[in-house]
């Protein structure tokens, strides 16, 4: 497939520099970048969303750990 896109000058220059530094063709660099992007976009997300990871609780509720001393002691099964 042949696709034509218009790139801003700064991105064009950056791609050319990266290709030269990596000693590969511009086409190869762009294909590698596209493959990497596709792989990262198609992998299932195995992480909680930031809204969950950054949740600091509700100030109107007691902290979960504050009830630890009310728990029954652990008993070994018979």
C-alpha positions, 0 to 999 in steps of 0.5 A: 500500500502506498500512503501519502501524508503531510508532516510538519517540518519539525517532525520530518527533520526529526525522522530524517535525523533518527534514520541517519543516526540508526543507519536505516532508511526513512521508510524502515524507520517509519515502518518500525515506528508504526509496528511498535505503535500497533503492538502497544495499542493492541495489547490488553491493558493490564493496569488499573486506570489512573483514577483508581491508582490515584484514589486517596479515599473519601475524607468523610469515611474512616480509614480501612485500617482503623477497624483492624483491631476489631477483626477476629483473631485468625484461627487455624482450621481443625 
